[in-house]
Amino acid sequence: MAEIATRGVTLSERAAKHVGNYLSKRGKGFGIRLGVRTSGCSGMAYKLEFVDEAQPEDLVFESHGVRVVIDPKSAPYLDGTELDFVREGLNEGFKFNNPNVKDECGCGESFNV
């Protein structure tokens, strides 16, 4: 069974509401998985997906009633991150507020720590 942790990665209230609404419409789901992968011009990019179950090695955080699942390899890069859901003009989407980021590429798709 996945470990239930109490800190590390959080969701803003807006992000939690958005994720909760999506999971309700979907009709199933354990929570949301956040991770990083090697990509882009700065080295790393975020991964975000809905998950139906956590793996035994996963770290699980709960924020505003929503479970956030992180794989152990991504955890050091995401420690202290807040996931927000923002609307800017006609655009809306998730925004990662990650205190570990040292530099981001110009397009905003990748980062390094």
C-alpha positions in Angstrom: 0.0 0.0 0.0 1.2 3.5 -0.8 2.6 5.6 2.0 0.3 8.5 3.1 2.4 11.6 3.7 1.3 14.9 5.1 3.5 17.5 3.4 5.7 18.0 0.3 3.3 18.9 -2.5 0.1 20.8 -2.2 -2.8 22.0 -4.3 -4.3 25.4 -4.2 -8.0 25.4 -3.4 -8.7 26.2 -7.1 -6.6 23.3 -8.3 -8.2 20.9 -5.8 -11.7 22.0 -6.9 -10.8 21.5 -10.6 -9.3 18.1 -10.0 -12.2 17.0 -7.7 -14.7 18.1 -10.3 -12.9 16.2 -13.0 -12.7 13.0 -10.9 -16.4 13.3 -10.1 -17.3 13.6 -13.8 -14.9 10.8 -14.6 -16.7 8.6 -12.1 -13.6 7.0 -10.7 -10.0 7.8 -9.7 -7.6 7.7 -6.8 -6.2 11.2 -7.4 -3.7 13.0 -9.6 -0.2 12.0 -10.3 2.6 14.6 -10.6 6.1 13.8 -11.8 9.0 15.0 -13.9 10.6 13.7 -17.0 13.7 14.6 -19.0 12.7 16.9 -21.8 12.8 20.3 -23.3 15.6 22.8 -23.6 16.1 23.3 -19.9 16.3 19.6 -19.0 13.0 18.6 -17.2 9.3 18.9 -17.8 6.3 18.2 -15.6 4.0 15.3 -16.0 0.4 15.4 -14.8 -2.2 12.6 -15.1 -5.2 11.2 -13.3 -4.6 7.8 -11.6 -6.9 5.1 -10.5 -4.6 3.6 -7.9 -1.2 4.3 -6.3 1.8 2.0 -6.6 3.4 0.6 -3.4 6.5 2.8 -3.9 4.5 6.0 -4.5 4.3 8.9 -2.0 0.8 10.1 -1.5 -0.1 13.6 -0.2 -3.5 14.9 0.5 -4.4 18.5 -0.1 -7.9 20.1 0.2 -9.4 16.5 0.1 -7.6 15.5 -3.1 -4.8 12.9 -3.2 -1.6 13.8 -5.0 0.6 10.8 -6.0 4.4 11.2 -6.6 6.9 8.6 -7.7 10.0 8.5 -5.6 12.3 9.6 -8.4 10.3 12.8 -8.9 9.9 13.6 -5.2 13.1 15.6 -4.7 12.3 17.8 -7.7 8.8 18.5 -6.6 9.3 18.9 -2.8 7.5 22.1 -1.7 5.7 22.6 -4.9 2.1 24.0 -5.0 0.0 23.1 -8.0 -2.4 26.0 -8.9 -5.2 26.3 -11.5 -5.1 29.7 -13.1 -7.1 31.6 -15.7 -5.4 34.2 -17.8 -7.6 35.8 -20.3 -9.1 33.1 -22.4 -6.5 30.5 -21.3 -6.7 28.3 -18.2 -4.5 25.6 -16.9 -2.3 24.2 -14.1 0.6 26.2 -12.9 3.5 24.7 -10.9 4.9 26.9 -8.2 8.1 25.0 -7.5 10.7 26.6 -5.2 13.4 24.2 -6.5 13.4 25.7 -10.0 16.7 27.5 -10.8 15.9 28.3 -14.4 13.1 27.9 -16.9 13.2 27.9 -20.7 11.7 30.8 -22.7 8.7 28.8 -23.8 7.9 27.8 -20.2 7.7 24.1 -20.9 10.8 22.9 -19.2 13.0 23.8 -16.2 16.1 22.8 -14.2 17.0 22.6 -10.6 
